C-alpha cells in the first residue's frame, strides 16, 4: 500500500501530516502566501484548543478548515491519536465550499 503522506511534522501536541495533493497545491501558491500558510498550520494546528481560525465543517468532504487570508486549508483530525491530516489548500472563491 502506497503512503499518501509526504511531509510529517511532529509538534508537542498534535502530529501534522500533509497529503501529496496538498503539497502540490501549496507549491502553486505565491511564495509569501505559501510561507504564511505553512506558518499558520504549524502554529494554529499544533494545539487545536487554542486555534482561532479553525472551524468544524458540516456536510463537507473534510472535517475542518483553517482560514489563512484568502486561502483555506482543509484537514481531518483524529482526536484519539492526535493526528491532523492536511488534505487540500485552496484559494477562497465561490467553489471552495
N, C-alpha and C positions, 0 to 999 in steps of 0.2 A: 504494500500500500504506500502510495506516494504521500509524503508530508507536504501539505499545502501552506505551512507557515514558514516564512523565510527569515524573519527577524524576531528575536526574543529579548525582551527587556525585563529584568527581574528587579522589582522595587521592593522596599521593605514591607509593603502591604499587599500589593497585587502583582501578578505576573502579566505582562502585556506582550501579546504576540501580534504580528502583522501578517495578514494573508498576502500572497503574491499579488493578487489583484489590487489590493490597497496600495502596495508599494509601487506598482506600475502607475497608478493614478497619481500618487504623490510626486513621482518623478516628472510628470507632465505639468505640474503646477509651477508657477514662477518661484524663484529661489527664496525670496523674502517670505512669501506666504507659506511655502513648504517648511521653512525653519520655524515659523510661528506655530504651525500645526504640530510639528514634532515636539516642540517645547510644551504646548498645551496638553498633548497626550501624556507626556511623561509627568507633568506637574498635576494636572487635573485628575487623571485616572489612577494615579498611584494610590490615592485614598478616596474612594467614591463618596464616602460620608461627608467629605469636605468639598466636593466638586460643586462649582457654581453654575456651570453652563452645560450640565448633563440633564437630559430629560428621558424618561422611560417612554417608549413608543407603543401605541396601541394599534393593532391590526396592521402591522408593518413587518417586512421581512426580517428586520433586525430588532433587537430588544431595546436598544438605547441609541442616543445620538449626542455628540459633543459639538457645540457650536463654537466655531473659531472664525470670527469675522464673517466673510461671505461664504465660508466653507462649512460643510457638515461632515463629521467623522462618525460613521455608523459602526456600531460594535455590539457584540454579545458578551454577557458576563455570567460566569459560573461562580456564584457566591460560595458554594461549598468548598471548592478547591482554589478559589480566588484567582481565576484566570480571566483576563479580558482579551478577547479576540477582535482586533481591528479588521473589519470586513470591507469597507469602502470609504473613499474620500471623494466627495463631490462638491462642486460649487452650487450654492443655493440658487435655485430657479424654480419655475412652476412645475418641473418634472422631478424635483428632488424627493418629494414625498409621494 
